[in-house]
Each structure stands twice: as C-alpha cells, then as structure tokens.
Amino acid sequence: MNNNEELELTILRKAESIENQRTLADELGYSVGKINYVLNALIEKGFVKVENFATADNKKKYKYLLTQKGMKEKILLTEKFIERKKREYNQLQKELKEIKL
C-alpha cells in the first residue's frame, strides 16, 4: 500500500462526513489541491458520488456519498492496510526480541 492508497482510504473512510475540502486538508495535513486531486480521482473511479445541497443557502456546499463500488474499495484498502500494519508489528516484535538478547 502506497501513500496515495492510504490517503484514498482515509478519504473513503471520511467521505460522508467531509465538511469541505479545506477542513479535510487541514485535518490530514495535505494541501487543498492534493485533497481535490484525490477526491476527484475517487469520483472518476465511481467510488464517491457528489451532490450539492439544493436547499442550502450556500450552493457551493457539497455532500460526498460512498457508492457501493466505493464501499468495496474501502474494504479492500482497509484489508491491505491491516496486512501491512501486521507485517510492521511482527517486524518490530522481531527487532525488539533481538535487542533484548
């Protein structure tokens, strides 16, 4: 799993609670441009659907929804992430054992 996949997973996990791209960028420590780029890629892949609030005073406010395809991708990326973390954990356990000897 590379950094871009980790960012995609994070955005997929937070998709339905994204207030706006700037807030998400600040929260995750990325530029708004990077968040916009990744979010648009997820939309193009069909993982996220975007709707604007027709009844909102601010017509530029959007709601991001995870599609069924997006949910499957979120599960796949989560499994990859967990496997990587397990490998890292096992490697750290091994290093710790060696240090204690």
N, C-alpha and C positions, 0 to 999 in steps of 0.2 A: 504494500500500500504506500503510495507516494503522498507528498504534502497536498497535492491538488485533490486527491481522493479523500484525504482527511477533511479538507475544507468542504468538499462536496457533502460528505457525511454530516458534518456539523450543520451545514445549511439545510440539508434534508431533515435533520432532527429538529431544527428550529423553524422550519418553513411556515408553519401555520401560526407562529407567534411573532413573526417578524413585524416590528412596528414600522420601520423604514430602513433603507439600506445604510444610511449614515449611522444610525444607532447600532445596527448589527456590525458594521465595520469597526466602530469604536470598541464594542464589546469583545470582538475577536482579535483586534489588533492588526487589521488589514486596511488598505485604502478602500475608499468607496468604489473606485474604479475596478479593483480586484473583485470585490463582492458583486458588483454589477456584472462583470465578465462571467464569473462562475454561475451566478443566478440565471443569467440569460442562456448559458450553455445548458443548464438543467431544464430550462423551459423549452429550448430547442429539442432536447432529447425526449421530451414528453414526460419528464419526472415531476415537474411542477407546473401548475396552471396558475395564471394570474388574472385577477378580476379587480376592477376598480369599484369603489363603493358608490353606487349610483345615487344613494340617498345622502351621502356625506356632504358637508359644506365644502370640504377640500376635495375636489375632483381628482387631485393627483395622488390621493391615498389609495394604496393597493392592498389587496388581500392575496396571500400566496397559499395555494392549496396543493397538497401532495396528491398526485394521481396514483392509481393502482400500480402502474409501472414504476412510479417513484417509490412507492412502499416496498416493492420487490428489490429495487436498487438499494434502498436504505438497509434492508435486511442483509443483502449480500455484502455491502460495505461494512456493516456492523460485524458480521462474521469474520471478514478479513481483518478488521481492526482487532478483534478479540484474539484471533490466532496470533497476530503479530505481538500483541502485549503478552500473551502466554509464553511465546518464544523468548521475549526480552526478560520476562520474570525468571524463566528457567535458566537463562544465561547468567543473570545476576545471582541466582541461588548458587550456581556452579562456581562463579568467581568468589562469592562470599565463603564458600566451603574451602576453596584453595587458600584464601587469605588466612583463615582460622587455623590451617595446618601448620 
